[in-house]
Amino acid sequence: MKPPDFDYVAPTSIADAITALGSDSEAKVLAGGQSLIPLLAFRLASPALLVDLARVDGLDHVTDEGDRLVIGAMTRQRGAERDPRLADRCPLLVEALRQVGHPQIRSRGTIGGSVAHADPAGELPGVVLALGGRVHVTGPAGERTIEAEELFQGFLSTAIADDEILTAVELPASGPRTGWSVVEISRRPGDYALCGALCQVEIGDSGSVVGAHLALIGVGDRPMRATAVEAAMLGGASPTEAAALAPEGLSPGSDVHASSDYRLHLATVTSRRALTQALERAV
């Protein structure tokens, strides 16, 4: 299929991009295009104007700020996957990136585009939520920061206003004795996950869990933070005991790929596997 007609601009500054975005109420931001272009092709989206960020200066970077890492929105996923700083300082992100589609997709897809698209089965929204990250956005009123807990509001819906542009994703850097894991169940490699668990744990000097982070994808209209599982791990529960709490608060829908009950079962399975592997890596 062919997309509907639209106008196209490729600004070279964030200020010009915001001006262009505000010039038409039906304008959309184009980052890597790995999500938007298929929607256009199937005419599930019909923007009057595309504002391409590919030429905007300053949106492709990885900055180490000590306890946090700031990743520019236009940083290509494949580049981030291969960045040694991210592998050392935020290994959960790198492992999650390896689960995103295929290398060809990651070579064009961007960090910011995936987070802003907010697919409930997307790995990068899950990483941001699991680690308690945040995003930086810029609009006509200036810059602001949105915490992960406030960012994802529903299916393909975020707290980013229509006239704002996501400019960077900020994630906490991993400390010593940190373990991580991404476990997904999908029909085929590269498919969206029927359910996925993204986990990071920190072990203290005594050997007990002092930090637990777990997000589930594919089990709701947005990525879900498994707070009951996290609390159980901090309380000394085993991965099996903690993972049994993963279905709490979830109400996934049924579709041709999986029933609601099966997805709830997978929430327990993927959580247990992810917690177990993360603990093994943390020691």
N, C-alpha and C positions, 0 to 999 in steps of 0.2 A: 504494500500500500504506500501511498505518497502522503506526506504531511500537507496540511492546509497552508495557504499562503501566509507569509509573515514578513515583517521588516527585520533588518539585522543591523546591529552596530557593534563595533569592536573598540571600545574606549581604551586609552592607555593609562588612565589614572583612576583611582577609586572615586574621586570627586566627580569625574565625568561619568563614571558608571552609575553612580547614584542619581545624577541628573537625568541620565537616559532612562533609568528604571522608573523614575517618577514622572516621566513625560507621557506615560500611557498606563492606564489602570490595568491593561491586559498584558503588560510586559512580564517576561520571565528571565531569570538569570540562567545563562548557559556556562557550566564549568567544564567538566570532562565530557558530558553528553551521554554517558553510559546508561543513564536512567531516562533522561528527558527525550533523547532522540527516538528510542523505541516508542515512547508514549506519543510522540508526534506522528510517527509512521503509522500507528494504529488509530490515529485521530482521537486518542483519549485525552489529549491536551491540544489546545488551539490558541496559543498566545498570539497577540497581534505584533509583538516585538520581542526579539531575542537580544539580550545584552550579554555578549560574549566576554568573559573575563580573561581569556587566554593572553592578551597583550597588556594587562594591567600590571604595572611594576610593583614589586614588593610583596606579592602574594604567594611566592614559591620559596619557602625557606624552612629550616629546622633550627630553632634557637634554644640552647640549653641555658636556663636561668637558675641553675643550681638545684632547687628542690622541685622545679617544674620545667616542662618542655612545651614550647610554643611552636606549633606547626602551621605554616601558612596554608590558607584554604586551597590554593591551586597547586600544592605539592602533589605530584603524581603518586598514586598508590604504589606503583612498582619501585619508584625511587625511595619512598619511605621504607618499603619492605627490605631494601638493600642497604639502608643507612646504618652503619655500625654504631653510631651514637644511640639510635633508637633501639637497636638490638640489645645494647648494654643497659640503657636507662629506662626503657619501657618495652620489655620483651613481650608483654601481653598484646600490645598493638601489632608488633611484627608477626606474631603467630596468627593473630586474627586476619591480618592482611593476606596471608598465604591461603586463607580459606575463601577469599573473595573471587568468585568467578574463575577466570583463567588468566594467565599472564598477559594475553593480548588486551583483556579488559582492564587489568590493573595498569597497563602502560598508558592508557588514556584517562582512566577514572581518577578523580581527585579526592583527597581527604575531606575537604570541606563540602564538596558536592554530595558525597555519600552521607555525611552527617546531616546536612540540610535536607536531603531527600527524605530521611527519617523512615526508611522502610523497616517495618517491625521485625523482619527476618534478616536485616542487614547487620553485618558484624561490627562495623565501625560505630554506629549508634550504641551497640551493646558495650563496646569498650569504654566509650565516654561515660555511660551511665555506671558501669561497674566500678570504674576508678574514681567516680565523683569529679569528673572533669568539668570544663566549662568552655563556652565559645565566646569569641569576640565578634561583635557585629557593628556595622557602621551604617548610618542612615542620615536623612536630612537634619535630624536633631543632634547628630554627633555620634560618638562611640559609646557602647555599653557592653556589659558582660552578662551572659545568661548562664546560670548554673545548670548542670545536667538534670537535676531533679525537676526543674521548671521547663526545660527545653522541649521535651517530647510530650505532645498533648493529644495525640490520637493518630489514626492511620494517615501516614504521609503528612502529618501536621506538626508544626513546631511553634514556639513562641517568637520566632523571627517575623517581624512585620513585613508586609508586602513591599514596602519601600526601603527595606534594609538588606544589606549584603553581609553574609558571614565572611569574615576576613581571616580568622585563625581559630584553631582548636588548641586548647591548653589542657595538658594532662600532668598529673603528679609523677615525678620520677621515682623509680623503684629504689628501695634501700637494700641493705645487706639481708641475707637469709630470706629472700623473697622467692616464692614459687608461683608459677602461672600455668594456665592450661586453657585451651579452647577445644571443646568437644561438640561436634555436630552430627546429626543424623539427617541425611538427605537421600533422595532417590538415586541420584547419580553425582559423581564428583563435579563440582562447579554449580550445581543447582542450589536454589535457596534452601536453607535448612528447614526441615519440618519442626525441629527444635534444636536449639544450641545453648550451651552453657559456657560463659566466659568468666574465668575465675582467677583471682590473685590472693595469695595468703602471705602473711609475714610471721616468722617464728622468732620468739624472744630468746634471751640467753638461757632461760630455764627449759627451753624446748617446747613451750606451750604456744598456742596460736594467739598472737597479739593484734592481728589485723586480718579481716576476712572480707572479700569483695566478690560478689557473684551476681551476674546479670543473665537473664534468660531471653532468648530471641525466638521468634516464630510461635509464640504462645499467647499472643494478644494483639491489640491494635497499636502497640508500641513496645519497645524493649522494657522488660520488667526487672526491677531490683528484688532479689530474693532475700529480703531482710530477715526472715525467720531462720533461714539457713545460716546466714552470717552470724546471727546471735547465738545459734546453737554451737557453731564452731568456736566462737569466743568463750563459750561456756564449757568447753572441753569435750563436746560430742565427737564421735567418730564421723568420717565422711558418710558412711552408710546411714547413721542415725540422723545426721544433719540433712542429708539429701532427701530423706523421707518427708521433710517439711516443704520441699520445693513446690508442690502443687498449691500450697496455701495462697489464697487470693487470686488464683488464675482462673480464667473462664475462656479458654481458647475456643474458636469456632471449628466446625467441621467443614471439610471440603472434599474434593475428589482425591486428594492426596493422603489425607489422614483425618480420622475422627477426633473429636474433642477428647475423648477418654484416652486415645492412643497418645495424643500430645501431652496429656498430663502424666502418663506413664513415662514418656520420654524425658519429661522435666526431671523426674527422679533419677533416671538412668544417666543422663548426661551430667547432671549435677554431681552424682556420686563419682563418676569417672574423672570429671574435671578436678574435684576436690582432692581425690586420691593422687592424681598426677602432680597437682600443684604442691602438695605436701612433700612428695618425693623430691621434687626439684628444690624445695626450700631448705632442705637439710644440708 
